[in-house]
Amino acid sequence: MGYVLINIFILLLIILFAESLMYLITIKNTKLKSILTYIVMAVIAFITSLHIPNDYKGLTKTLATAYLIVTLVSLLEKNTDLD
């Protein structure tokens, strides 16, 4: 149970950090801002995987890969109105 809670905590910290950085950027909610958010989350997850114990490296590498895939899907998505 503790392992799962630590994994969820790591996930939430990555999302919180990236979203707080994007909150400070004063541009409208555009496709570019959402793509930047996913890229920042992927980079944070990858950097986190370099500095945590081996038990949790698999999660952070999976998160980094997942965020990059979501970024790619966001780039290829057409006709999105985020206004």
A tleap script that builds the chain and sets N, CA, C and O, in Angstrom:
source leaprc.protein.ff14SB
mol = sequence {
  NMET GLY TYR VAL LEU ILE ASN ILE PHE ILE
  LEU LEU LEU ILE ILE LEU PHE ALA GLU SER
  LEU MET TYR LEU ILE THR ILE LYS ASN THR
  LYS LEU LYS SER ILE LEU THR TYR ILE VAL
  MET ALA VAL ILE ALA PHE ILE THR SER LEU
  HIE ILE PRO ASN ASP TYR LYS GLY LEU THR
  LYS THR LEU ALA THR ALA TYR LEU ILE VAL
  THR LEU VAL SER LEU LEU GLU LYS ASN THR
  ASP LEU CASP
}
set mol.1.N position { 0.820 -1.193 0.000 }
set mol.1.CA position { 0.000 0.000 0.000 }
set mol.1.C position { 0.865 1.259 0.000 }
set mol.1.O position { 0.535 2.233 -0.676 }
set mol.2.N position { 1.960 1.249 0.744 }
set mol.2.CA position { 2.849 2.406 0.806 }
set mol.2.C position { 3.511 2.698 -0.526 }
set mol.2.O position { 3.708 3.859 -0.882 }
set mol.3.N position { 3.860 1.641 -1.273 }
set mol.3.CA position { 4.482 1.793 -2.585 }
set mol.3.C position { 3.545 2.522 -3.534 }
set mol.3.O position { 3.975 3.402 -4.279 }
set mol.4.N position { 2.273 2.164 -3.511 }
set mol.4.CA position { 1.275 2.796 -4.389 }
set mol.4.C position { 1.092 4.259 -4.012 }
set mol.4.O position { 1.002 5.117 -4.890 }
set mol.5.N position { 1.037 4.552 -2.723 }
set mol.5.CA position { 0.871 5.933 -2.279 }
set mol.5.C position { 2.067 6.799 -2.668 }
set mol.5.O position { 1.890 7.955 -3.051 }
set mol.6.N position { 3.267 6.263 -2.577 }
set mol.6.CA position { 4.449 7.023 -2.983 }
set mol.6.C position { 4.421 7.275 -4.479 }
set mol.6.O position { 4.777 8.368 -4.921 }
set mol.7.N position { 4.001 6.282 -5.279 }
set mol.7.CA position { 3.886 6.475 -6.719 }
set mol.7.C position { 2.868 7.565 -7.059 }
set mol.7.O position { 3.119 8.400 -7.929 }
set mol.8.N position { 1.738 7.558 -6.386 }
set mol.8.CA position { 0.718 8.587 -6.620 }
set mol.8.C position { 1.247 9.951 -6.194 }
set mol.8.O position { 0.997 10.948 -6.871 }
set mol.9.N position { 1.971 10.007 -5.088 }
set mol.9.CA position { 2.556 11.258 -4.619 }
set mol.9.C position { 3.549 11.815 -5.637 }
set mol.9.O position { 3.552 13.019 -5.894 }
set mol.10.N position { 4.392 10.962 -6.220 }
set mol.10.CA position { 5.350 11.387 -7.241 }
set mol.10.C position { 4.608 11.931 -8.455 }
set mol.10.O position { 4.975 12.978 -8.988 }
set mol.11.N position { 3.572 11.231 -8.893 }
set mol.11.CA position { 2.780 11.667 -10.038 }
set mol.11.C position { 2.155 13.038 -9.777 }
set mol.11.O position { 2.226 13.924 -10.628 }
set mol.12.N position { 1.552 13.211 -8.616 }
set mol.12.CA position { 0.902 14.480 -8.292 }
set mol.12.C position { 1.904 15.620 -8.155 }
set mol.12.O position { 1.602 16.751 -8.536 }
set mol.13.N position { 3.090 15.345 -7.618 }
set mol.13.CA position { 4.111 16.386 -7.520 }
set mol.13.C position { 4.580 16.844 -8.891 }
set mol.13.O position { 4.787 18.038 -9.104 }
set mol.14.N position { 4.751 15.920 -9.819 }
set mol.14.CA position { 5.165 16.281 -11.178 }
set mol.14.C position { 4.105 17.155 -11.830 }
set mol.14.O position { 4.426 18.183 -12.426 }
set mol.15.N position { 2.851 16.755 -11.721 }
set mol.15.CA position { 1.763 17.535 -12.309 }
set mol.15.C position { 1.651 18.904 -11.643 }
set mol.15.O position { 1.482 19.913 -12.327 }
set mol.16.N position { 1.743 18.946 -10.321 }
set mol.16.CA position { 1.646 20.212 -9.593 }
set mol.16.C position { 2.755 21.173 -9.981 }
set mol.16.O position { 2.506 22.361 -10.186 }
set mol.17.N position { 3.968 20.672 -10.084 }
set mol.17.CA position { 5.093 21.524 -10.442 }
set mol.17.C position { 4.940 22.076 -11.856 }
set mol.17.O position { 5.149 23.269 -12.078 }
set mol.18.N position { 4.582 21.229 -12.806 }
set mol.18.CA position { 4.432 21.677 -14.191 }
set mol.18.C position { 3.273 22.655 -14.335 }
set mol.18.O position { 3.398 23.666 -15.026 }
set mol.19.N position { 2.161 22.367 -13.698 }
set mol.19.CA position { 1.010 23.266 -13.797 }
set mol.19.C position { 1.281 24.601 -13.120 }
set mol.19.O position { 0.805 25.635 -13.589 }
set mol.20.N position { 2.033 24.598 -12.032 }
set mol.20.CA position { 2.361 25.873 -11.383 }
set mol.20.C position { 3.291 26.704 -12.259 }
set mol.20.O position { 3.171 27.928 -12.294 }
set mol.21.N position { 4.214 26.060 -12.966 }
set mol.21.CA position { 5.055 26.795 -13.907 }
set mol.21.C position { 4.226 27.379 -15.039 }
set mol.21.O position { 4.440 28.524 -15.438 }
set mol.22.N position { 3.282 26.606 -15.561 }
set mol.22.CA position { 2.458 27.089 -16.658 }
set mol.22.C position { 1.477 28.169 -16.200 }
set mol.22.O position { 1.042 28.993 -17.004 }
set mol.23.N position { 1.132 28.166 -14.923 }
set mol.23.CA position { 0.260 29.206 -14.387 }
set mol.23.C position { 0.967 30.558 -14.407 }
set mol.23.O position { 0.335 31.597 -14.600 }
set mol.24.N position { 2.278 30.534 -14.208 }
set mol.24.CA position { 3.051 31.766 -14.200 }
set mol.24.C position { 3.229 32.359 -15.595 }
set mol.24.O position { 3.458 33.561 -15.732 }
set mol.25.N position { 3.127 31.529 -16.626 }
set mol.25.CA position { 3.222 32.027 -17.993 }
set mol.25.C position { 1.907 32.718 -18.326 }
set mol.25.O position { 0.832 32.142 -18.164 }
set mol.26.N position { 2.004 33.934 -18.785 }
set mol.26.CA position { 0.793 34.729 -18.975 }
set mol.26.C position { 0.308 34.718 -20.426 }
set mol.26.O position { 0.052 35.775 -21.003 }
set mol.27.N position { 0.183 33.544 -21.005 }
set mol.27.CA position { -0.411 33.446 -22.325 }
set mol.27.C position { -1.755 32.744 -22.202 }
set mol.27.O position { -2.028 32.050 -21.222 }
set mol.28.N position { -2.582 32.940 -23.212 }
set mol.28.CA position { -3.905 32.334 -23.174 }
set mol.28.C position { -3.794 30.811 -23.263 }
set mol.28.O position { -2.752 30.268 -23.630 }
set mol.29.N position { -4.890 30.138 -22.920 }
set mol.29.CA position { -4.926 28.677 -23.037 }
set mol.29.C position { -4.997 28.311 -24.512 }
set mol.29.O position { -6.075 28.252 -25.103 }
set mol.30.N position { -3.865 28.075 -25.076 }
set mol.30.CA position { -3.783 27.710 -26.476 }
set mol.30.C position { -3.215 26.302 -26.585 }
set mol.30.O position { -2.822 25.677 -25.600 }
set mol.31.N position { -3.190 25.842 -27.809 }
set mol.31.CA position { -2.622 24.518 -28.063 }
set mol.31.C position { -1.141 24.500 -27.684 }
set mol.31.O position { -0.634 23.503 -27.169 }
set mol.32.N position { -0.458 25.611 -27.944 }
set mol.32.CA position { 0.966 25.700 -27.616 }
set mol.32.C position { 1.206 25.567 -26.118 }
set mol.32.O position { 2.142 24.887 -25.699 }
set mol.33.N position { 0.373 26.206 -25.312 }
set mol.33.CA position { 0.545 26.138 -23.858 }
set mol.33.C position { 0.306 24.723 -23.344 }
set mol.33.O position { 1.035 24.263 -22.465 }
set mol.34.N position { -0.692 24.024 -23.868 }
set mol.34.CA position { -0.934 22.654 -23.413 }
set mol.34.C position { 0.195 21.725 -23.845 }
set mol.34.O position { 0.571 20.819 -23.100 }
set mol.35.N position { 0.733 21.940 -25.032 }
set mol.35.CA position { 1.858 21.121 -25.491 }
set mol.35.C position { 3.088 21.395 -24.628 }
set mol.35.O position { 3.814 20.469 -24.268 }
set mol.36.N position { 3.320 22.651 -24.301 }
set mol.36.CA position { 4.442 22.994 -23.422 }
set mol.36.C position { 4.287 22.353 -22.042 }
set mol.36.O position { 5.265 21.907 -21.441 }
set mol.37.N position { 3.069 22.315 -21.558 }
set mol.37.CA position { 2.829 21.692 -20.255 }
set mol.37.C position { 3.209 20.219 -20.278 }
set mol.37.O position { 3.870 19.737 -19.358 }
set mol.38.N position { 2.802 19.502 -21.312 }
set mol.38.CA position { 3.134 18.079 -21.416 }
set mol.38.C position { 4.639 17.860 -21.555 }
set mol.38.O position { 5.186 16.916 -20.985 }
set mol.39.N position { 5.311 18.732 -22.312 }
set mol.39.CA position { 6.761 18.594 -22.472 }
set mol.39.C position { 7.468 18.843 -21.142 }
set mol.39.O position { 8.405 18.127 -20.788 }
set mol.40.N position { 7.015 19.862 -20.404 }
set mol.40.CA position { 7.612 20.141 -19.096 }
set mol.40.C position { 7.400 18.959 -18.154 }
set mol.40.O position { 8.314 18.592 -17.415 }
set mol.41.N position { 6.212 18.357 -18.167 }
set mol.41.CA position { 5.960 17.196 -17.313 }
set mol.41.C position { 6.860 16.029 -17.690 }
set mol.41.O position { 7.348 15.316 -16.813 }
set mol.42.N position { 7.083 15.828 -18.975 }
set mol.42.CA position { 7.959 14.737 -19.412 }
set mol.42.C position { 9.391 14.973 -18.956 }
set mol.42.O position { 10.059 14.049 -18.494 }
set mol.43.N position { 9.860 16.204 -19.083 }
set mol.43.CA position { 11.230 16.518 -18.661 }
set mol.43.C position { 11.381 16.363 -17.144 }
set mol.43.O position { 12.379 15.820 -16.669 }
set mol.44.N position { 10.400 16.836 -16.400 }
set mol.44.CA position { 10.462 16.701 -14.935 }
set mol.44.C position { 10.455 15.232 -14.529 }
set mol.44.O position { 11.195 14.833 -13.629 }
set mol.45.N position { 9.631 14.434 -15.181 }
set mol.45.CA position { 9.585 13.001 -14.865 }
set mol.45.C position { 10.916 12.330 -15.187 }
set mol.45.O position { 11.388 11.486 -14.426 }
set mol.46.N position { 11.521 12.703 -16.313 }
set mol.46.CA position { 12.803 12.107 -16.671 }
set mol.46.C position { 13.894 12.517 -15.689 }
set mol.46.O position { 14.692 11.678 -15.270 }
set mol.47.N position { 13.939 13.793 -15.315 }
set mol.47.CA position { 14.936 14.253 -14.346 }
set mol.47.C position { 14.713 13.595 -12.987 }
set mol.47.O position { 15.670 13.250 -12.293 }
set mol.48.N position { 13.453 13.424 -12.613 }
set mol.48.CA position { 13.143 12.748 -11.350 }
set mol.48.C position { 13.648 11.314 -11.359 }
set mol.48.O position { 14.114 10.814 -10.335 }
set mol.49.N position { 13.561 10.647 -12.507 }
set mol.49.CA position { 14.015 9.254 -12.577 }
set mol.49.C position { 15.522 9.130 -12.372 }
set mol.49.O position { 16.015 8.062 -12.009 }
set mol.50.N position { 16.245 10.210 -12.601 }
set mol.50.CA position { 17.695 10.172 -12.392 }
set mol.50.C position { 18.086 10.313 -10.927 }
set mol.50.O position { 19.201 9.955 -10.547 }
set mol.51.N position { 17.175 10.835 -10.095 }
set mol.51.CA position { 17.539 11.183 -8.729 }
set mol.51.C position { 16.758 10.447 -7.644 }
set mol.51.O position { 16.869 10.801 -6.471 }
set mol.52.N position { 15.980 9.445 -7.999 }
set mol.52.CA position { 15.223 8.715 -6.981 }
set mol.52.C position { 15.707 7.269 -6.921 }
set mol.52.O position { 16.415 6.816 -7.820 }
set mol.53.N position { 15.334 6.547 -5.878 }
set mol.53.CA position { 15.754 5.146 -5.752 }
set mol.53.C position { 15.214 4.279 -6.894 }
set mol.53.O position { 14.258 4.639 -7.581 }
set mol.54.N position { 15.854 3.138 -7.067 }
set mol.54.CA position { 15.516 2.243 -8.183 }
set mol.54.C position { 14.079 1.730 -8.155 }
set mol.54.O position { 13.535 1.383 -9.204 }
set mol.55.N position { 13.458 1.675 -6.991 }
set mol.55.CA position { 12.094 1.149 -6.905 }
set mol.55.C position { 11.096 1.980 -7.684 }
set mol.55.O position { 10.078 1.455 -8.136 }
set mol.56.N position { 11.365 3.264 -7.852 }
set mol.56.CA position { 10.395 4.158 -8.467 }
set mol.56.C position { 10.827 4.674 -9.836 }
set mol.56.O position { 10.114 5.466 -10.452 }
set mol.57.N position { 11.983 4.236 -10.315 }
set mol.57.CA position { 12.473 4.694 -11.616 }
set mol.57.C position { 11.576 4.237 -12.758 }
set mol.57.O position { 11.404 4.966 -13.735 }
set mol.58.N position { 11.010 3.058 -12.651 }
set mol.58.CA position { 10.137 2.551 -13.707 }
set mol.58.C position { 8.914 3.431 -13.899 }
set mol.58.O position { 8.504 3.698 -15.028 }
set mol.59.N position { 8.334 3.881 -12.795 }
set mol.59.CA position { 7.165 4.753 -12.875 }
set mol.59.C position { 7.498 6.062 -13.561 }
set mol.59.O position { 6.770 6.494 -14.454 }
set mol.60.N position { 8.584 6.700 -13.160 }
set mol.60.CA position { 8.892 8.008 -13.722 }
set mol.60.C position { 9.294 7.922 -15.193 }
set mol.60.O position { 8.983 8.822 -15.974 }
set mol.61.N position { 9.979 6.850 -15.573 }
set mol.61.CA position { 10.304 6.680 -16.997 }
set mol.61.C position { 9.049 6.411 -17.806 }
set mol.61.O position { 8.931 6.884 -18.937 }
set mol.62.N position { 8.114 5.663 -17.250 }
set mol.62.CA position { 6.843 5.425 -17.919 }
set mol.62.C position { 6.050 6.720 -18.040 }
set mol.62.O position { 5.431 6.978 -19.074 }
set mol.63.N position { 6.065 7.531 -16.995 }
set mol.63.CA position { 5.384 8.825 -17.045 }
set mol.63.C position { 5.988 9.727 -18.110 }
set mol.63.O position { 5.255 10.377 -18.856 }
set mol.64.N position { 7.311 9.777 -18.190 }
set mol.64.CA position { 7.962 10.608 -19.197 }
set mol.64.C position { 7.566 10.166 -20.600 }
set mol.64.O position { 7.280 11.000 -21.459 }
set mol.65.N position { 7.549 8.865 -20.831 }
set mol.65.CA position { 7.146 8.342 -22.138 }
set mol.65.C position { 5.680 8.653 -22.417 }
set mol.65.O position { 5.330 9.038 -23.532 }
set mol.66.N position { 4.835 8.489 -21.427 }
set mol.66.CA position { 3.407 8.759 -21.615 }
set mol.66.C position { 3.162 10.231 -21.924 }
set mol.66.O position { 2.348 10.549 -22.790 }
set mol.67.N position { 3.847 11.125 -21.235 }
set mol.67.CA position { 3.674 12.548 -21.499 }
set mol.67.C position { 4.154 12.917 -22.899 }
set mol.67.O position { 3.548 13.764 -23.555 }
set mol.68.N position { 5.231 12.295 -23.362 }
set mol.68.CA position { 5.688 12.558 -24.719 }
set mol.68.C position { 4.692 12.045 -25.761 }
set mol.68.O position { 4.496 12.679 -26.797 }
set mol.69.N position { 4.069 10.911 -25.492 }
set mol.69.CA position { 3.049 10.385 -26.404 }
set mol.69.C position { 1.832 11.304 -26.429 }
set mol.69.O position { 1.273 11.564 -27.495 }
set mol.70.N position { 1.420 11.796 -25.266 }
set mol.70.CA position { 0.291 12.729 -25.209 }
set mol.70.C position { 0.637 14.021 -25.945 }
set mol.70.O position { -0.224 14.605 -26.602 }
set mol.71.N position { 1.881 14.471 -25.844 }
set mol.71.CA position { 2.319 15.655 -26.578 }
set mol.71.C position { 2.208 15.437 -28.073 }
set mol.71.O position { 1.726 16.308 -28.799 }
set mol.72.N position { 2.648 14.285 -28.534 }
set mol.72.CA position { 2.567 13.967 -29.957 }
set mol.72.C position { 1.123 13.930 -30.435 }
set mol.72.O position { 0.809 14.443 -31.509 }
set mol.73.N position { 0.253 13.330 -29.650 }
set mol.73.CA position { -1.166 13.279 -30.008 }
set mol.73.C position { -1.750 14.683 -30.035 }
set mol.73.O position { -2.553 14.997 -30.913 }
set mol.74.N position { -1.366 15.523 -29.101 }
set mol.74.CA position { -1.841 16.905 -29.072 }
set mol.74.C position { -1.376 17.676 -30.307 }
set mol.74.O position { -2.122 18.482 -30.863 }
set mol.75.N position { -0.161 17.425 -30.721 }
set mol.75.CA position { 0.353 18.093 -31.913 }
set mol.75.C position { -0.422 17.695 -33.165 }
set mol.75.O position { -0.661 18.523 -34.044 }
set mol.76.N position { -0.808 16.437 -33.240 }
set mol.76.CA position { -1.471 15.935 -34.441 }
set mol.76.C position { -2.976 16.171 -34.448 }
set mol.76.O position { -3.626 15.988 -35.477 }
set mol.77.N position { -3.533 16.572 -33.316 }
set mol.77.CA position { -4.970 16.788 -33.214 }
set mol.77.C position { -5.378 18.030 -34.011 }
set mol.77.O position { -4.708 19.061 -33.960 }
set mol.78.N position { -6.476 17.913 -34.740 }
set mol.78.CA position { -6.947 19.020 -35.565 }
set mol.78.C position { -8.199 19.640 -34.979 }
set mol.78.O position { -8.908 19.020 -34.186 }
set mol.79.N position { -8.457 20.864 -35.378 }
set mol.79.CA position { -9.692 21.592 -35.044 }
set mol.79.C position { -9.974 21.636 -33.559 }
set mol.79.O position { -11.045 21.223 -33.114 }
set mol.80.N position { -9.035 22.128 -32.798 }
set mol.80.CA position { -9.270 22.254 -31.348 }
set mol.80.C position { -9.478 23.713 -31.020 }
set mol.80.O position { -8.654 24.558 -31.371 }
set mol.81.N position { -10.557 24.010 -30.362 }
set mol.81.CA position { -10.851 25.350 -29.865 }
set mol.81.C position { -10.765 25.338 -28.355 }
set mol.81.O position { -11.606 24.741 -27.683 }
set mol.82.N position { -9.758 25.990 -27.826 }
set mol.82.CA position { -9.586 26.019 -26.387 }
set mol.82.C position { -9.978 27.368 -25.792 }
set mol.82.O position { -9.750 27.604 -24.605 }
set mol.83.N position { -10.552 28.240 -26.581 }
set mol.83.CA position { -10.936 29.568 -26.085 }
set mol.83.C position { -12.174 29.519 -25.245 }
set mol.83.O position { -12.627 30.553 -24.754 }
savepdb mol mol.pdb
quit
